[in-house]
Amino acid sequence: MTRKVYILDTSAIFAGITGSQLAPQCTVPEVIEEVKDLDSRRRVEIALSIRRLNVVHPEEKYVRKAIRQSKAIGTYDKLSNTDVKILALAIKFLNEGFTPIVLTDDYRLQYTLKRMNIEFHPVKTMGIKD
């Protein structure tokens, strides 16, 4: 049986996913930095304090791999730094034997994940079709 890990991007945080029972959940520091509104910030702080959400720094080798693969797919120039870090985190967990599931509404990131055969779930949108 594979171990799942949910990786949250900023849209998942704004949707309140940090309060759900999905576990384990993690994100990158760049996502936390993007959360500015008071309600979302409060949810993040609570989720972090009770360890429902963990902040993970993907190692540089995974960031380089995310850049390399997104360039090969043709999406690198359209991905934000945060998107690249989310992608790197997914690669890290995949290499560690987990099944990463990225929660994101970002279509470019979804497309990149799909091309890399990494599972994702949209949060508030229908997500990509192709």
C-alpha positions in Angstrom: 0.0 0.0 0.0 1.4 3.4 -0.9 1.5 6.2 1.5 -0.2 9.4 0.3 0.9 12.9 1.0 -1.1 16.0 0.2 0.8 19.0 -1.1 -1.1 22.3 -0.8 -0.6 25.3 -3.0 -1.9 28.7 -2.2 -5.4 28.1 -3.6 -5.8 25.1 -1.3 -4.9 27.3 1.7 -7.4 30.0 0.6 -10.1 27.3 0.2 -9.6 26.2 3.8 -8.1 22.8 3.1 -5.8 23.1 6.1 -8.8 22.5 8.3 -9.7 19.1 6.7 -8.8 15.6 7.9 -6.5 14.9 5.0 -3.1 13.7 6.3 -0.3 14.2 6.1 -0.4 17.7 4.5 2.5 19.8 3.6 3.5 22.9 1.6 6.5 25.0 0.8 7.6 28.2 2.6 6.7 30.3 -0.5 3.0 29.3 -0.1 3.0 30.5 3.5 4.5 33.8 2.4 1.7 34.3 -0.2 -1.0 34.0 2.5 -1.8 37.5 3.5 -5.5 37.7 4.4 -6.3 37.4 8.1 -8.7 34.4 8.0 -6.4 32.3 5.8 -3.4 33.3 7.9 -5.2 32.3 11.1 -6.1 28.9 9.6 -2.5 28.3 8.5 -1.2 29.2 12.0 -3.6 26.8 13.7 -2.8 24.0 11.2 0.9 24.5 11.7 0.6 24.6 15.5 -1.3 21.3 15.7 1.0 19.8 13.0 -1.8 19.2 10.6 0.2 21.2 8.0 4.0 20.9 7.7 6.3 23.3 5.9 8.9 21.4 3.9 11.9 22.8 2.0 12.6 20.7 -1.1 16.3 20.1 -1.5 18.0 21.9 -4.3 18.4 18.7 -6.3 14.6 18.4 -6.5 14.3 22.1 -7.5 16.8 21.5 -10.3 14.9 18.4 -11.4 11.6 20.3 -11.4 13.1 23.1 -13.5 14.6 20.6 -15.9 11.4 18.6 -16.3 9.2 21.7 -16.6 11.5 23.1 -19.3 11.3 19.8 -21.2 7.5 19.9 -21.0 7.5 23.6 -22.1 5.8 25.1 -19.0 8.8 26.4 -17.1 8.5 30.0 -18.3 4.8 30.0 -17.2 5.3 28.6 -13.7 5.9 30.8 -10.7 8.8 30.2 -8.3 6.2 28.9 -5.9 4.9 26.5 -8.5 8.4 25.2 -9.2 8.9 24.6 -5.4 5.5 22.7 -5.2 6.6 20.6 -8.2 10.0 20.0 -6.5 8.3 18.9 -3.3 6.1 16.4 -5.3 9.2 15.0 -6.9 10.9 14.7 -3.5 8.0 12.7 -2.1 7.7 10.6 -5.2 11.4 9.7 -4.9 10.9 8.8 -1.2 8.2 6.2 -2.1 5.1 8.4 -1.3 2.2 9.1 -3.6 2.1 12.9 -3.8 -1.3 14.5 -4.5 -1.0 18.2 -5.2 -4.1 20.3 -4.4 -4.0 23.2 -6.8 -6.2 25.3 -9.1 -3.2 26.4 -11.2 -3.7 25.1 -14.7 -0.1 25.3 -15.8 1.0 23.4 -12.7 -1.8 20.8 -13.3 -0.7 20.4 -16.8 2.9 19.9 -15.8 2.0 17.4 -13.1 -0.2 15.5 -15.5 2.7 15.2 -18.0 4.9 14.0 -15.2 2.3 11.4 -14.0 1.9 13.1 -10.6 -1.6 13.1 -9.2 -3.3 16.4 -8.5 -6.8 17.5 -7.5 -8.3 20.9 -8.2 -9.7 22.8 -5.2 -12.4 25.2 -6.5 -12.2 24.7 -10.2 -13.0 21.8 -12.6 -9.3 21.4 -13.3 -7.7 20.7 -16.7 -9.3 18.2 -19.1 -6.3 17.4 -21.4 
